[in-house]
């Protein structure tokens, strides 16, 4: 088990190095992406400020709280763009062209190798922006931040990134059966509910959907609330449970899709 994990880490580091070398070759593209996202984030913070100049709070959360949760959400978003999203098109091409054999013949976990091979370092540099947004909020309002809260925030952020990746993988799996798979666009096009306090999900149906089925209410809120000392610990354990369930479901569907691909290509 430990040997396999070490092998996996070694392979991922090699892939990261290759992708970083590619970024250096096309560094102008990274600069343009960075400035484009800077304008987007400035506009988003200005919009939040504009709204809260007219509305004092939403469910008890004020302007600085909303800017802070936006910053945390952007942080997770840039990690997603860096690690997961950049693999979607290459995954689709591998299946559609029948080249996926080059993945499953490798002595490494096929889910990880197929969906975490490409890394967009131009987005990792973009993390500067959410850090600035987070610091802007933290220095503008007093928050009771503790060491334990920071640890919970980091742990929860890792869990959130795992769930995000698993959601993305699930939307890729139909490619094993379909020539054209548009489901992979589901996550990047539906993330808006993540950037609001989970109190907005005030009906039983919305709570079931956004806490358990598509757990957007957990992904940003739990790290955000852990950071500022307002974490409800039961939701942290719920995030752990959701991670385990999503990992199990993803593995079952992946193996099913893999069998379909192997029988079709044999």
Protein Blocks (a to p, Z undefined) as FASTA:
>chain_A
ZZmmmmmmmmmmmmmmmmmmmmmmmmmmmmmmmmmmmmmmmmmmmmmmmmmmmmmbgghi
afklmmmmmmmmmmmmmmmmmmmmmmmmmmmmmmmnopmmmmmmpccdfklmmmmmbccf
klmmmmmmmmmmmmmmmmmpccdddfklmmmmmmmmmmmmmmmmmmmmmmmmmmmmpmbd
cklmmmmmmmmmmmpcfklmmcfklmmmmmmmmmmklmmmmmmmmmnopacfklmmmmmm
mmmmmmmmmmmmmmmmmmmmmmmmZZ
